[in-house]
Amino acid sequence: MSERGILAYGAYIPRRRLPRETIATAMAWANPALKARAKGERAIRAWDEDSLTMAVEAARDCKLAAFDAPANLVLASTTLPFADRDNAAVVVAALGLDERINTLDMTATLRAGTAALGNALRAGDGSSLVIASDCRDARPASPQEMQIGHGATAMLIGGGDALLARVLAHRAISRDLVEHYRAQGDRFDYTVEGRWLRDEGFLKLIPETVQPLLTDAGINAETIDHVIFPCPARVAGQLCKSLGLTESALADDLITQCGDTGTTHPLLCLARVLERARPGAKILLVGFGQGVDAFLFEVTEPISDYRPRLGVEGHLERRREETSYLRYLAQQGAIEVDWGNRAEFDNRTALTALYRHRDSVTGFTGGRCGKCGTVQFPSTRYCVNPDCRELDSQEPVSLSDIKGRVKSFTEDWLAYCPNPPLQYGNVEIEGSGNIMMEFTDCEPGTLRIGMPVEMQFRIKDVDKRRSFTRYFWKATPVEET
């Protein structure tokens, strides 16, 4: 078997950031200890984001068009929106990948992301797209509310000469050490005392896994350039001493900038390291959750020529501060807002119509006239160009990567929207043509005619009566980073 490793990587971190000081100011009356944790900020999803939408955006950040279509797609998350539906299949449709692909959802442990990575590295022929995405909830005023963040990471795993980093060794242990859990139907995790996790988990299981890994690979611990541990900095320092690792090699854990992003966090930290690593550097990656996954990678020459669309660095810079703790609670569903009669409507999804139009709705596929080149959405039998009007000339074209500009917009304060006002309008897309779309990630009064926008996969609406989430694409402002 040829060497396997990482061919591409990408990330997604929501724009909205909730300062921990904002949480402490609002909830210190209930838990004064929160003030001691009020450093940095959390990345929090918008109302129209979830683990699926973030997974799609992380995969798009990989620039997959430069590679052969993956043979497998694995989606790892503890917060998948559907318990009985192939969530990974939705990602396949949104990315416009060939339907002849193996899909798998991995869940039920924070180690799902690194476990999926390990399985992909051990696979035979063909490449695998591994995506880890999580948007965990936390009870207000809990320590977890100060810690948890939202985000996603995607990695294309395969073989060949274009590897950015090749795997030197991999070792895993499965052990049912329960330091937290969330039962079926529960929204929040139940956690145990932190010393139990530290003493029985981190300080015992990680050395038990990493030491044999280094021995098998024949690698001296002091020669490792980057170390990614799934534990607090103080505990990570103890592990470095016990394993003979250089403490200065510890990678930034990103907790201050975005919070602990769950299943995706080890991979998110790995992506951040790869953005800065030089050829020849050795990386130790460890994932934890009812066991341990440990990997040893060596960075290769192609890393110098690879750049994701934004990567971790770009997404961290692209931020918008959330100043209202109450709005955060409302959009996370922690409190129920009275939206009045405007919110009383039945938005049942016609599943048969969704299936028939899946290419245009989920995949955002339009048409390009083979005669005049006009791009339109949706695709119809006739070209919309009044100077053409050619019949049956439409060729499928993906609109997800096409840029556009705001041609007109409306801020509707009367229509229902979980983050009012509802903003929508005409977007003039590259290659001619207009699309009526919703806008997202923009505050009231910030839209301008001619403003450049790009497309993102988002939640269209949620049928709460039938517990069904409907997805579509929205236009979001392009920001300089």
C-alpha positions, 0 to 999 in steps of 0.5 A: 500500500502506498503512503497515505496522509492529508491531501487537503484541509479546510475549516469553518468557524462561524462569524459570530463571537460571544465574549465570555465577559458578556456571559459572566456579566449576565450570569454571574449573579447565579454563578460568581465563578464565571468571572474567573473564566471570562477571558476570550470569546466563543464562536457561536452559530447563527440561527440558520447554521448547524452541523450540516451547514458548517460541514459543507462550508468546511469542505468547500474551504478545501478547494476540492475541485483540484482533486479527484472525487473522493470515494468516501465521505464521513461526517463526524458529529455529536450534534447531527440534526437527524437521528434517522437520515443519512446526514452525510448524504445531504453534504454530498448533495450540497457539494455536488459530489458524485452520488456513487460515493460511500457515506457514513455518519460517525457520532456518539463520542467527541473522538468521532473526528479523530476516529474517522481520520484513523479509519480513512488513513487505514483505508485502501484505494481511493480518497476519503473526505473526513468532516468533523462538525459540532455545535453543542449546546450548554446550559446557561450559567454552566462552566460548559457555556464558557468553554464550548464553541462551534465549528467544523474541519474537513480533511481529504485523505488519500495517497500519492505524491501530493500529500501535505502530510504523511502519516508515520504511525497511528494507535488507538485505545477504546475504553469506556471512561465516562467523564461526561455523557448526553442521553438520548433526547437530552439537550445538555451534557452531564459532566463529572468532577474535573479531577476524574477526567484529568487523573484517570483520563488524560494523565493515564490513557494518553501516555498509555497510547502515545508512548507505544506510538513513538516506540513503534515509529522509532521517533524520539519525543524531543524531535516532535515539532508540534504537539496537539493535546485534547486537554487544558494547557496545564495538563498538556504541560504535565503530559509533555514532561511525562512523555519527554516532549518539548513543552514549547512544541505545544500548539495553540489550543484555540480555546481563547479564540473560538472555544472547544469545538467538540469532535472537530477540535483536534482536527481544527488545531491540526489545520491551524498547525498545517497552515504554519508548518514547514516541510519535514516538521513532525506533528503529534495529534491526540484525540480523546473520548471514551478512549484515545486516538494518537497520530504522528504526521510528517509534513511534506514539500507540497505544503508550501504551495497549498492554501485553503480558501480562508483556513482557520486563520482567515475564519478567526479574523472574519468575526462579528461580536455578539453584544446581546446575551439574550439574543444569543439565548433566543437564537440557540433556542434556550429561551422562547420568544413571542413572535406574534401571529406572524410566526404562526404558519405551517411550513411543511416540506413536500418531501417528494418535491424536495427529492425531484428538485434536489439538484437545484435546492440542495446542490444549487445547480442552475443552467447556462445557455449553450448559445449565449452563455446566460446563467439563470436559476432555476434552469428552464427550457427557455433561455431567459435572455430576451435576445436569445430565448433559445429552447432546450439549450440549458447546461447544468452549472453549479452556482455555489461558487459564483460571486454576485452583487446586491442589485436590490434589497429589502429589510422586512420587519413585518415578516417572521425571522429568528433574527429580524429583520428578514433581509432579501433581494435580487443578487446579480450573479457573474455571467449575467442573471439575477436570483431572488435570495435571502441575505445572512450574516449582515446587520440591519442597515449594512447592505448596500447596492453593488455590495459583493456577496458569496453563497453559503449553505444555510438553514432555510427554515425549520418545521417544528411541528414535524421536526424537519430542517429545510436547507437552501443557499443564501447570499452573505457579504464578502469581507476583507480578511 
